[in-house]
């Protein structure tokens, strides 16, 4: 289950990916690479969920095989994100049916869990 804040962070990470790609193509000078980490590493540190999404996209590519040729990288990332949202919301709905209107996370939190 994603919170609003996690969704905002995820959106920010997806929005920054094209910027990082452009910056990597232009690239800093070799001297500046030695002095500080690359922009991509810095952004990955700020938005670790981006790496998580990239892993999901790689898994989707492996599963879809030749169908991946029909999608751009951005489209595939969007599809993976939308499917994850649907799965999370369906699971929440199912848990609410089973646990008298509460999700498992909410139930555990009520009982002192984290």
Residue, then its C-alpha position, 0 to 999 in steps of 0.5 A: x500500500x502506497x501512501x500519498x507521500x510515497x506516490x509523490x516521491x515515486x512521481x518525482x523520481x520518474x520525472x527526474x529520470x529524463x533529466x538524469x539521462x540528458x545530464x549523463x549524455x552531456x556529462x561532467x568533465x572528467x575532473x569534476x567526476x573525480x571530485x564529486x559523485x555523478x548527478x545520477x548517483x546523487x539523485x539515486x541517493x535522494x530517490x532510492x525508489x527509482x532503483x526499485x522501479x528500474x528493477x521492476x521494469x527489468x523484470x517486466x522486460x524479462x517476462x514480456x520478452x519480444x512484446x517489449x519492442x512495442x513499448x518505449x522505456x517510459x511507457x513500460x515504466x508507466x505500465x509497471x507503475x499502474x499495474x503495481x497500483x492496481x494490485x495494491x488497491x485490489x489487495x487492500x480491498x480484499x483485506x478490508x473484506x476479510x478483516x472487517x474493514x481494515x487492511x492487514x497493515x492497519x490491523x497490525x498497527x492497531x495491535x501495536x505492530x509497525 
